[in-house]
Amino acid sequence: MDRAITGPVPPALQLQPVTARTRMLMAVLVVALPLLIAATAMALLDRSQQKLIGDSATLTLACLAALVGAIALAIDWGMRRHRITFDADGLEVATSFYRRRLALAELQIDQARVIDLDERTELKPMVKTNGTSLPGFHSGWFRLGNMRKALVATVGGKRVLHLPTTRGFDLLLQPRRPQALLERLQELAAARPRG
């Protein structure tokens, strides 16, 4: 599909945003924990090793803080980039560092279903192959329980839209109102000229 997909998506059809709690957890895991481990390791060095290190310990911690801070900012930016757009020609999913555009003809809308992941465990993301996974946030490429490849954009809820494609992967999306998004895609597909 050559044309860019643009247009406002009503909030009810948009992906659920990542919660502040999940973003805080990411900051703890990516920033606070590595700094705590490094500071503890340096504090446990015996006196002779501390004299050898001297001021470089402070410089090392400062460099580590800058590095993990930059990583945390990049991940937070990615978490805020959690959205879908669509028009009469197709759908675009953007989540963290991943983005895919699909023409309506590439979406198997007749096979799409709103599902409960507790009931349909074969469609749960199981193996992260190239993505981000935190409690309350799954983004990127995963293998589902049935080992199908899927682009996942969820924030921890049970009700999601499972949307197979003709491109060898599925979409697993968590919009605010999954059924409303499915109905809108069905309307767009029905209005598409056959040919």
C-alpha positions in Angstrom: 0.0 0.0 0.0 1.7 3.2 -1.2 -0.6 5.9 0.4 0.0 7.0 3.9 -2.9 6.2 6.2 -4.1 9.3 7.9 -7.2 10.6 9.7 -8.5 11.0 13.2 -9.6 7.9 15.0 -12.4 8.3 17.4 -11.2 7.8 21.0 -13.5 4.8 21.5 -11.7 3.0 18.6 -8.2 4.0 19.6 -5.8 1.7 21.4 -5.9 1.7 25.2 -3.1 4.0 26.5 -0.3 2.7 28.6 -1.0 3.4 32.3 1.1 5.6 34.4 1.7 2.6 36.7 3.2 0.6 33.9 5.5 3.5 32.9 6.6 3.9 36.5 7.4 0.2 36.7 9.5 0.5 33.5 11.4 3.4 35.1 12.1 1.3 38.2 13.3 -1.7 36.2 15.3 0.3 33.7 16.7 3.1 35.8 16.5 2.6 39.6 17.3 -1.1 39.7 20.6 -1.0 37.6 21.7 2.1 39.5 21.0 0.4 42.9 22.9 -2.7 41.8 25.9 -0.7 40.6 26.0 1.5 43.7 25.7 -1.6 46.0 28.5 -3.4 44.1 30.8 -0.4 44.5 30.0 0.0 48.2 30.9 -3.7 48.8 34.4 -3.3 47.4 37.0 -3.5 50.1 39.1 -0.5 51.0 42.1 -1.3 48.8 39.9 -1.7 45.7 38.0 1.6 46.6 41.4 3.5 46.7 42.3 2.1 43.3 39.0 3.1 41.8 38.9 6.6 43.5 36.9 9.2 41.6 36.2 6.8 38.7 33.4 5.2 40.8 31.4 8.5 40.7 32.1 8.9 37.0 31.0 5.3 36.4 27.8 5.8 38.2 27.2 9.1 36.4 27.7 7.5 33.0 25.5 4.6 33.9 22.8 7.0 35.1 23.0 8.9 31.8 22.8 5.6 29.8 19.9 4.1 31.6 18.1 7.5 31.6 18.4 7.7 27.9 17.1 4.1 27.5 14.2 4.9 29.8 13.3 8.0 27.8 13.3 6.0 24.6 11.1 3.3 26.0 8.7 5.8 27.5 8.5 7.6 24.1 7.7 4.2 22.5 5.0 3.5 25.1 3.3 6.9 24.3 3.4 5.9 20.5 0.7 3.4 21.0 -2.1 4.1 18.5 -3.9 3.0 15.4 -5.1 5.0 12.4 -7.3 3.9 9.5 -9.2 5.1 6.5 -11.1 3.5 3.6 -7.9 2.0 2.3 -6.4 0.3 5.3 -5.1 0.3 8.9 -1.9 1.3 10.5 -0.7 0.1 13.9 2.1 1.9 15.8 3.2 0.6 19.1 6.5 1.4 20.8 9.2 0.8 18.1 7.0 -1.1 15.7 4.7 0.0 12.9 2.8 -1.8 10.2 0.5 -0.6 7.5 -2.0 -3.0 6.0 -4.5 -2.5 3.2 -8.1 -3.6 4.0 -7.7 -6.4 1.5 -4.8 -7.8 3.6 -7.0 -7.9 6.7 -9.1 -11.1 7.1 -11.9 -9.2 8.7 -14.4 -12.1 8.3 -12.2 -14.1 10.6 -11.6 -11.3 13.2 -13.0 -11.8 16.6 -13.2 -9.9 19.9 -11.9 -12.4 22.4 -11.2 -12.9 26.1 -7.5 -14.0 26.5 -8.4 -15.9 29.6 -10.8 -18.1 27.6 -8.8 -18.2 24.3 -5.3 -19.0 25.7 -4.1 -20.2 22.3 -4.2 -16.6 21.2 -2.3 -15.2 24.2 1.2 -13.7 23.5 3.6 -16.4 24.8 7.0 -16.0 23.3 8.4 -12.5 22.7 10.5 -12.7 19.5 11.1 -8.9 19.0 9.2 -6.7 21.3 8.7 -5.1 24.7 7.0 -7.0 27.5 6.2 -5.6 30.9 3.3 -6.3 33.2 0.6 -4.2 31.7 2.3 -3.7 28.3 3.0 -6.0 25.4 4.2 -4.4 22.2 5.9 -5.8 19.1 6.3 -9.3 17.6 5.3 -12.4 19.6 4.4 -16.0 19.0 0.9 -16.7 20.3 -0.1 -19.8 22.2 -0.9 -21.5 18.9 2.6 -20.5 17.6 1.2 -18.0 15.1 3.3 -14.9 14.6 1.5 -11.7 15.8 2.0 -8.0 16.1 0.8 -7.3 19.6 -0.4 -3.9 21.0 -2.0 -4.6 24.4 -1.9 -3.0 27.9 -2.9 -5.9 30.1 -6.6 -6.2 29.6 -8.4 -9.5 28.7 -10.7 -8.3 25.9 -8.8 -7.8 22.7 -9.4 -7.8 18.9 -7.7 -10.8 17.2 -7.3 -9.9 13.5 -5.7 -12.4 11.1 -4.0 -11.0 8.0 -3.0 -12.4 4.6 0.7 -11.5 5.3 1.5 -14.4 7.5 0.9 -12.8 10.9 -2.0 -11.8 13.1 -2.8 -8.5 14.8 -3.7 -8.7 18.5 -5.0 -5.2 19.5 -6.5 -3.8 22.6 -8.7 -0.8 21.6 -10.8 1.0 24.2 -13.9 -0.7 22.6 -12.8 -3.8 20.6 -16.2 -4.6 19.2 -16.7 -1.0 17.9 -13.4 -1.2 16.1 -14.3 -4.5 14.5 -17.6 -3.2 13.4 -16.0 -0.1 11.9 -13.5 -2.3 10.0 -16.4 -4.5 8.8 -18.2 -1.3 7.5 -15.0 -0.1 5.7 -14.5 -3.6 4.1 -18.2 -3.8 3.0 -18.0 -0.3 1.4 -14.7 -1.2 -0.5 -15.2 -1.7 -4.2 -14.8 -5.3 -5.3 -12.4 -6.0 -8.0 
